[in-house]
Amino acid sequence: MTESLRLAPITPANVETAMAVRVSPDQERFVSPVATSLAEAYVQPQVAWPRLILDGDRPVGFLMAFIDIDWDGKGVDFRSGLWRLNVAPEAQGQGVGRFAVRAVAAEVRRRGATRMYVTWEPAEDGPGGFYRNLGFQLTGEESGGQTVGVLDLIEGAF
C-alpha cells in the first residue's frame, strides 16, 4: 500500500472527507477527532501543518504536525513534530502510520530541524509501542500528562 500513499493539504474541497476519518472505537481515547485538530489548526495556523492521508484517492488517515512551537512558553525551546495521527481502522497495519511519521520527519527536516517530537498517552494499549518501534526515545518529560518522545533526524536516519 505505501507506494500509493500521499498527503493532501486540507482544502474546502476535502475538509468534509478529512473530518470523516475516524479511528477504531478503542483508540478514540488516545487521539482527538479530526474536527478538533482542524479547529486547533485554524487558531494556530503559524504552527499547525494538517494533511489528509490518501491511498490513491481513498482517504485512509489524517496527520497534523506542529512546526516551531514555543514548547516552554518562554521563547527559548522551539520544537517540531507529530501532533496528531488518525488512521482509519481498515488501513491500520498497512504502513500508513509509518508513512505519516516519515512524511512529518521529511517536512520537519526540510524546515531545518534536527529532531522530531511526539507525545502519547502512557497506556499499555496506547500508541507508545508504535512510536518506540519507529525509533522515538523517551525524553523523560511529560506534556499535559502525555509521554514525550524524540527522534533524531540526522542524515540517513528514518
Secondary structure by P-SEA (a helix, b strand, c coil): ccccccccccccccaaaaaacccccccccccccaaaaaaaaaaccccbbbbbbbccccccbbbbbbcccccccccccccccccbbbbcccccccaaaaaaaaaaaaaaaaacccbbbbbbccccccaaaaaaaabbbbcccccccbbbbbbbbccccc
